[in-house]
Amino acid sequence: MSDLVIVESPAKAKTIKKYLGSNYEVVASMGHVRDLPKARLSVDIKNDFAPKYDIIKGKEKLVKELKGLAEQSDSVYLATDPDREGEAISWHLAYILGLPENYCQRVEFNEITKTGVQNGMAHPRAINGDLVNAQQARRVLDRLVGYKLSPFISQKIRRGLSAGRVQSVALRIIVDRENEIRKFKPEEYWTIDAKFIPKGSRKTFAASLYADKNGKLKITNQEQAEKIEADLQGAEYVVSKLKNGTRKKSPAPPFITSTLQQEASRKLGFQSRRTMRVAQELYEGVEIEGMGATGLITYMRTDSLRVSNVAIEEVTGYIQETYGDKYLPPKPRVFKSRSNAQDGHEAIRPSMPTLTPDSIKSSLSSDQYKLYKLIWSRFTASQMADCVQKTTQAEIEANGYIFKASGYYVDFPGFTALYVEGKDEAEEKTSQLPPLEMNLPVKCKELKKNQHFTQPPARYTEASLIKILEEYGIGRPSTYAATITTLTGREYVKREAKSLVPTELGEVITQLMKERFPDIVNVKFTAKMETDLDKVEHGDVEWVQLLHDFYGDFEKTLKEAKAEMEGVKLKLKEDETDIICDKCGRQMVVKMGRYGKFIACPGYPDCKNILKYVEKTGVSCPKCGGDVIVKHTKSKRVFYGCSNYPNCDFVSWNEPVNERCPQCGRILYKKKGKKPALFCANADCGYSRAAKTEENTEEKTEEK
């Protein structure tokens, strides 16, 4: 007889088994074992929204095995993930295994290390009913919105569409930004930049016109710029103001879920789904040479900046030994979490701070190494000393005009010796100024006027969208990746390089939602709902009452929308084709069926003519001249082939483009990756060059 420990994944089970030994049997539930069936609503609205759970299809055999193991064990420990979802999985397991309602063998592992596992096993507790109810409330709420609203959206626009409580708001944010960009009217402004050489020096430095004798100067047209340029012809320039100072920069805090996704997007080019998948692997355990299966980071779904004293002591010792005492702050840093943070777990950090990325690189995949290095570096830097910079600000005056120059140099690198946080906006580049002193004459080597136009706000990237969702309080750490995946997977949003751009379908859905269901796509309403769910978790709000409060207004709004839009069908331009039905002469349209898109006659049911949907690339086949079309493997991987198959066997994993090789004249292909390239497939040629991509620097709208 032994004790049974149930976790969620086989990798996690393997790592934990190593620490618990032979007296424990550690098995995986493979995630949820019981859920709301997909085929129906599965919520009894009239009976206080009672959820109707079933064993998930395909898991019947696993459940039977778990029951058998539980019956043979002295004790059963439920060790699913330490969050709402994990608590709900433990609750479902307890029900299935017939464990008492007040069962006190629920354990949590914030980190999968020997210490973390032993601490978790030493402090078993009862299942937290408030956490379970918060998860149930969210699950039922999302089911009600999805299953009641999606059929209406599909009926009015296109079959197979979905709406969701969080995804619809996220889509609106993206669409609203696109509308801002369309409405934006650029305004002209000019700058005058100069390069100066101080008397007695050879080093030049740059400065920009800042003001005149009346104050800060705005140049709005070419005539104004030319007048200033004429006023400065032959002028004598002199340093009129000089300020030297010291600036300290403090390190960023360790990661929480949202900031990890943002930084992995900026620095590694990872999509949020990829980031969370790799982080899960690092948390659950990786086979490390000489150590076996080892959990490398703490739990990766968290909004807390709290760090244990033990971890701070370990990283402090590492910094002291590696960099020296001067790289330590006067006292350990403590970072404050946001006011609405759950604070259920520590910040994301290495479970063993002294385990450097390079020391285990050979045991990690490329993605695991990159993400572990990012997490390790950020955490270690967060407990290092400030970066100290010596700054200089100078004003140069001539004929009543004032130029401003600034520069700095690093006096002490501090935490920047290891890590510098990425930024969404391009930072202004400054360098060290040459030695300057008051009333020092400087020679103007170059004076240049430049025309500019204010820029519209940038489209959202994954990083900036996650940032804004977090700021608004929409969704929670575990939902960001799934939300973005849904929007792109359903083609409500498309990716252009790193930018998220709404499709016509996404914009039409958003417009319909804004008109008919304003609360569902209202940022403040959705944020309040998240707050209410948090209150359920803390035991301050009863979950059934929350659902009653929501559903009354929602049901009324849905009934009104159905009545007022009876017989109305919204049309999309992207659904139109140039194909004429050969049976009745109508212009055929794109429709969505159970197995994807197809082309059909709009005269159905009088005319039932249908054709296979083909996505053309606009490129001619290099073998036969037919159309190169987009195809998919069974696993939905994209490849390219000729529309004349099987008569033509042209096929390529890389996308062909409408451009010929300048060396051999053959067609060029686009190679995907962080640095897209065009290349010639002719082995005897070898031509390649970088592909032009859309610039994605997220510049804020500049002032005139």
N, C-alpha and C positions, 0 to 999 in steps of 0.2 A: 504494500500500500504506500502511496506517496501523495503529496499535495499537487493539485492541478493549478497552473497559472495560465489564464487565457489572455492573449494579447491580440493585436489586429493583423500583424503581418508576419510571414515566415522569417524575414530578415531580423526583425525585432525579437522573435522567439529564439532564434539561434544565439543572438548576442546575450540575451537575458539568461538562457540556459547555462551559458559558460560561467556566469557569476553565482547562480543558485545551486548548481551541483546535482548529484544523482538523486537526491531526495525529492526533487521537483520534476514534474512533467510540464513542459511549456509548449503550448499549441497556439495556433493562430485561427481567429474567427474569419479571416479574410474580409475585414470591414464589417458592415452591417449584415445581420442575419435575418432581420425582420424589418419590414417597411410597408408603406402604403402601396398597394398594387398599382401598377401603371395603367391597367386597362379601364379603371373606373375612378370616380372621385374619391371613394374610400373614406369619406368623412360624413358622419351622420349629423347634418346641420340641425335637424329638429331635436336631437338628443344632446344638446350642449357641445356640438362639434366633436363628438366622440370619434377618434380615429379608428379605422378598421385595419389592423395590421395583419399581414400574412408572412409566412416564411418566403424569403426571396427565391424566385424560381432558379433552380439549379443548385441550391444550397441544402436541399433536403438530406442528402447523404452526409454532408458535413455536420449538420445539426444532430443527426442520429449518432455520429461518432462522438461528438461533444457530450451528448447525454450519457453515452456508455462510459466515457472517461470520468465524468463527474460522479457517476454512481460508484465507481471503483476507488475514488479518492477519499482521503480523510478530510481534506479541506479544499475548497475551490476559491482561488483569488482572481478577481476581475481586474486586469491591468491594462485596460484600453487607454487610448490617448487622454491626456489631462485637459480636456476642454468639454464644451457642451455636447459636441457630437460623440466624443468618447464616453461621456457619462451616459448618454442615451443608449449607446451600444451595450454598455454594462447592464443597464436596466432591462433591455430586451433579452440579453443572455440570462440574467437572473430569472426572468419570467419563463423562458423556454426550458431552463434546467430545473425549474421548480424550487428555486431558492426562496427563503422567506423574504417578505417585503422589507423588513428591517435588517437585512443581511449585512454584516459588518466586515466584509473581506474585500472591499474595494480599495485598490492601491494605485498610487500615481508615481510615475517616473519622469521627473523633469529632465533628467539626463540619463542615458543608457551607459552608465559606468558602474564599477563595482560599488562605489560609495552611494551613487544615486539609487541603484537597485536595492541595496541593503537598507537605506533610509526609507524607501518606499514600502518595503516589506515589513519594516518595523513599526509602521504607523497605518495599519488598515483602518478603514472607516466605513460607515454606512453609505449607501448610494444617496447622493444629494438630489432630493426630489425637486428642489427649485431649479437646479441646472437642467434636469430632465424635462420639467415643464416648460422652461424657456426654449429648449430645442423642439419640443412638441408644438409649442405655439408658432414658432418660426416655420416648421414643416407644414403645419395645417394652413397657416396664413398663405404661404407660397403656393400650396396646392389649390386653395380656393381662388386665388388670383389667376394662377396659370390655367386651371381647368375650366373656369367660368369665362375668363376673358379671351383666351386663345381661340376658341371656336368662333367667337364674334369677330375677332380680327381676321381670321381665315376666311370667314364668309364674306366679309366686306372688301377684302383685298385679294388674297390668294390662298389657296389651300396649303396647309402644313405650317402656318405661321404660329409664333408663340409670343406671349407677353408675360412679363414677370415683374414682381414687386421691385427688385433692385435693378435688373437689366434694363427696364423701361426708363428709369431715371437716368442711368448711365448713358443710354442711347440719346436721351433728350439733351444731356450736357454736350455730347459730341455734335449733335445737330444744331443746337443753339450757337455753338462756336462757328460752325460752317456758315450760318446765317450772318453772324457778325462779320466774318471775312468778306462775304458777298456785299454787304452794305457799306463796308469800309471805303471811305473816300480819301485817297492819299493827299497829303498836303506838302507843298514844296517848302524846303528850308535849305539854307546854305551854311557851310562852315568855312572858316579860314584857318588853315594850319600853317605852321612855320617850323623851320629848323634853324637853330641858333648855335653859334660857337662862342663860348666865353673868351674874353680877352686873355691871351696868354695860354690858351688851351687848344688842343686839336680835336677834342671830342665834341661831337654835335649832340644836341638833345632836342626833342620835339615839344612843341607847345601849341595850344589852340586859343584862338581869340575868344575871350570870355565876356568882356564888358567894355563899356566906354565911360566917359566921365559922368554920364547920367545913370549908370547902373548896368545890370545884366543885359546883354545884347542879344536880340533875336533877329536873324537875317532871313527874310522871307522871299527875296527875289534876287535875280541876277543883277539888276540895276543897283540895288543896295550893296551887294557884294563888290561890284566893280568900283563904286564910290569909295568904299573903305580901302580897297586895294590901291586906288589912286592917292588917297590921303596918306598912305604909308610909304609911298615911293620916296626913297632917299631919307627916310626917317632914321633917327638915332634911337637905338633900343638900350634900355638899362634895367637892371634888376631893381624893382621898386619895393618888393616885399619878399621876405624869406622866413620860412618857418621849418625848423628841424624838430622832429619828435620821435617818439618810440611807440610802436603799436604792437599789441599782443593778440595773437590768434589762439583760441582754445580749440581743442579737438571736438569732433562730432561725437555724440553719444553712441553706444553700441547699437546694433540693429534691433528694430522690431520688424514684424512681418512686412508692413508697407514700405519701410525704408530699405529693407533688403531687396524687395522686388524692384524698387526704383533704381537703386544703385547697381544692381545686376543688369538692368536694362541699359543704363548709361555706360557702364564700364565694360561689361562682358557681351552686350548685345543679346542677352537672354530674354525671351518672353516670360511673362509671369508664371505661366504653367510649367515651363521648363525649370525655372528657379525653384518652385515649390517641390517639384519631383526630385530634384537633386538634393535639396535640403532634407527631404524626408529620408532619403538614403543615408545621408550623413548622420541624422538623428538615430535611425534605427540600428545602424551598425554596418561597418565595412571591414572586410578581412584585411588586417594590417600585419605585415610580415613581422614575426616575432611576438605579436600581441594577440593574434586571433581576431574574432569578430569584436569590433569596438565602436561604440557610439561616440561620434566626434564632436557633435554640437548639442546644445540644450534644445528643448522643444521649440519648434520654429513657427508656431502660431501663437503670437503674443503681441500685446500692445503696451507692455510694461518695460520701463528702463531700469528696473531694479536688478542689482547684481549681488550675489552672495559674498559675504566677507571672505570666505575661503578662496573664492575665485580671484578676488582683488589681491589677497595676500600672495597667491601663486604668481599672478601676472606682474605684481610689483617686484617680486624676487627675480623674475626673468628679466625685466627691464633693467634692474640694478646691475645684474650680472653681465648683461649683453651691452648695455649702453653707458652705464655708470650712474652715480647718484644725481648728477646734474640734469638727467633726463626724467627725473621723477618730480611731480608737483609737490608743493609743501605738505599737502595731505591728500589722501585718496579722493577721487572725484565721485560725487553723488549726483546723478541726473534725475530730474523731476519728470514724471510721466504726465501726459495730458490729463486734464481734469475728468474726462469721461472714460479714461482707460480702465479696463477690467482688473488689471494688476494681478492676474491669476498666476502668472509664471514670471520667471526672470526674463531679462532681455536675451536675445539670441547671442550666444557666445560659445567659444570652444569649450567643451566639457573638461579638457585638460589643457589649460593655457600654455603650458611649457612644451606641448607637442607642436612643433613648428610645421608649416606646410611642406617645406623642402625635405624634412626628415622622413615624411611618409609619402612623398610624391610617387614613388614607384608602385605603391599599393593602391593608388587612386586612379580613376578614369580621368580624362582630360577635364570634363565638366565638374567632377567632384573636387579635383585639385583647385580649379579656378575659384569655385564658390567657397571652398574651405579657406583658401588664402584670403579672400575678400572678408569673410567673417572674422578670421583670426586677426588680420591686420587692423581692421576697424576696432575690434575690442581692445587689442593691445595698445593701439594709439590713444584710445579713449582714457587711458590711465597714465599717459605721458605728459611731460611738461609743455607749457605754451611755446608756440613759435614766436620769437621776438624779432621784429623788423624795425629798422631805422628808416624813418620816412623824411622826405623833403618836399615842401610845397613852395613854389616860387611864382612870383608875378613879374612879368616883363612889360614895361610901359613904353609907349612911343606915340607921340602926337595925340594924346588923350585916349588911346586905345590900350587895353590891358589883356595880355596873353597869360594863360595859366599853364604851368607845367608841374607834374608831380612824379615822384619816383621813390623807390625804396630798395633796400638790400636786406638780406636775411642776416641778422646778427647772431642768432642762435636758432637752429632748425627745430628743436624740440620734437613734437610728434610728427612733423612733416618729413622727418628722416625715414619714417616708415609708411605713412599713409596720408593722402589728401582726398577729401570728399569731392565727389563729382558734382557738377552744377548743370542745371537745365539751360541757364543763360550763359552766353559767351562772355567771359570776364574781360574787362579792358586790360590790355597788356601794358604794363609799365616796367621800366628798367631803372637802374640807378642813374641819378643825375650826376654830372661832373661837379667838382667843387665850385660853389657859388658864394658870393658875399654881397651885402647891400651896396647899391650904387655902382655895381660892376657893369661896365659896358659889354654888350654882347653884339655879335655881328649876325645879321639875318642872312643866312645862306640860301634859304628858299622860302617863298611865300606863295601859297597855293589856295585858290578858292575851289570848293567842291559842292556840287549840287546833290541834294538828297531828297528823298520822299519818305514821309512817315509810313511805317509798315503795319499791316493788319496784325491782330493777335495770331500767334502760331496755332496750327492744329494740335490737338492732343496727341501725345505718344502714350504708350502704356504707362511709362513712368509718371508723366504729368497727370494722366487721368486718375491713377491710383492716389496720387497726392491730393487731388481735388476731392475725390470721394471720401478720403480720410478727413480732410478739413471740414467737409459738410456733415460728416457723421453718417454716411450712407454705406450700408454693408458693414462687414467686419473682416478682420484679417484673413479668415478662411474663405471669404467669398470673392475677393477681387479677381483672382486668376480665373475662376469658373465663369464669372460675369463677362469678362473680356473674351474668353473662348466661345461663349454662347453667341455674343454679338458678331464675331467674325465667322463662326461656323454656320450661322443662319443667314449670312450675307446681308446683315443689316449694316455692317461696317466692313470696309475693305482696308487693307494695309497698302500704303504707298510709301516705300522705304520704311521708316519707323513711324510715320504718321498714321493716325486712325481717321479715315474719311468715310462719312456716311454715304450709303448708296441711296438711289432714288427710293427703294423699298423701305429703307430705314427712315427716310425723311417723311414718307407718306404715313407710316405707322405712327411716328411721333406726332404728326399733325392731327391724326385721328384721335390719339390718346389725349392730346392737349385740349381738343374740342369737347370730347365726350367723357373723359375720365381725368379731369385736371388734378385730382388728389393723388392718383397713382403715380403721375409723373411730376409731382410737386416736390422739390428738394426738401423743403422744411417739413412737409407732412411725412415723407419717408424717413427723415432723420429723427423725427419725434417717435415714429414707430420703432426705430432701433432703440431709442432710449427707453421706451415702454417695455421692450423685450428684455433689456438689461434689468429693469425693475422687477420683472418676473423672476429673473435669475437671483436677485437679491431678496426675494420673498416679499416685495413691497406691493406687487400687483398680482391679482389672481388671473391665471392665463385664460380661463374660459371667458371671463368678463372682458378681457382685452379683445377676444375674437368677436364677442357679441357687439361690442362698441364699434368695431370696424365693419362687420358684415352688414349691419342694418343699412347704412348709407350706401355701401358698395352695391348691394342687391338692388336698391331703388334706382341708382344711377344706371346700372346695367339694363334694367327693364325699360327705362326711358330711352336709352340709346337704341335698343332693339326696335322699339315702337316708332321712333322718329326716323330711323334709317331703314325701315322695311322696304325691300326692293331696290335699295341703293347698292351699287357696286363701284368701287373706286378703281380706275384704270391706271396702269403704269406704262410709261413710254418704253421702259426696258422690256416690257412683255410683248411689244409689237415686233413683227418681222416683215421682211420684204418678200416673203414667200406667198404666192397666190395658190389657193386651194384648187387642185386640178379637177375637183368634182363639182364645186359650186361657184368658184370664182371669188370667194371672199378672201380677205387678207388674213393669213393664219397668225396665231398668237402663241406665246410661250405659256405653258401651264405647269403646275407642280402636281405630281402624282405620288403614289406611295413609294415608288422607286426613284424619284428625282424628277428632273425637268423633262418635258416632251413638248412637241409642237402639235397644236390641234386647231381644227376649224372652229371659229366662234359660233358657227351655225348649229352646234350640237343642241338638241338631239336630232334635228332634221338632217344634219350632215355629220357623220362620225369619222371623218378623215383625220388620221393622226400620222405624224412623222417622228423619227428619232431626233432628239435635240443634239445639235452639233455646235461646239464652241470653236469658232475659227480663230486662228492667230493672225490672219492677214498675210501670211507668208506662203509662197508657192513651194511645192515639194521639189527638192533639188534633183530627184530622180525622174519624176514623170510630169511635173508641172501642176499636179493637183493641189488641193488645199491642205495645208498642214493644220491639223486639229488637235485640241486638248483631249487626252484620254486619261483614264484612271485604272490602276490595278485593283485587285480585290480588296487590298488594304487601303485603298483610296489615295495611293501615291500617284502624283501627276507625272505623266510622260507625254511625248508628242509623236504623232504618227500621221500617215497619209490617209486622206479620206477615200482613196481608191483601193484600200486594203480589201481583199487579199491579193488583188492584181499588182499592187505595189507594196513592197516590204519595208519602206522607209520608216525608221523609228529612232527616237532619241530621248534620253533622260534630260538633256539640256535644251533650253528653249531656243529655236532658230529665230533669227531676226532678219529684217528686210535690209540687209547690208552685205556687200560683197567684200571678200578679203582683198586688200590693195596689192597683195603680193602674188596670189595665185588665182584670184577671181571667184573662188568658191564661196558658198554661203557661210556667214559667221553665226556663232552660237553664244548664248549668254550663260556664263557660269555663275551660279548663285553663291552667296556667302557674305561675310562681313565686308569684303571688298569685291563687289561684282566685277567681272571682267568679260570682255568679248574675245573669243578665240576661234581659230580656224581648226577644223577637225582633221584637215589633211596632215598626216604624219610627216610628210616630206616638207611641209611649209613651216609650221610652228609659230605662225603669227599670233600675237595676243596684245591686248591693251586694256587699260582700266575702262570700265563702262561709266558713262555719265549717270549720276544718280541725283535725285532731288535733295537739295540742301535741307537739313532738318534742324538747324540751329534754332532753338526756341527763343527768339528775340521778342521782348515785350514791345508794345507800341511805343515808339519814341516820341518824345515831345518835339514840337516844332523848334 
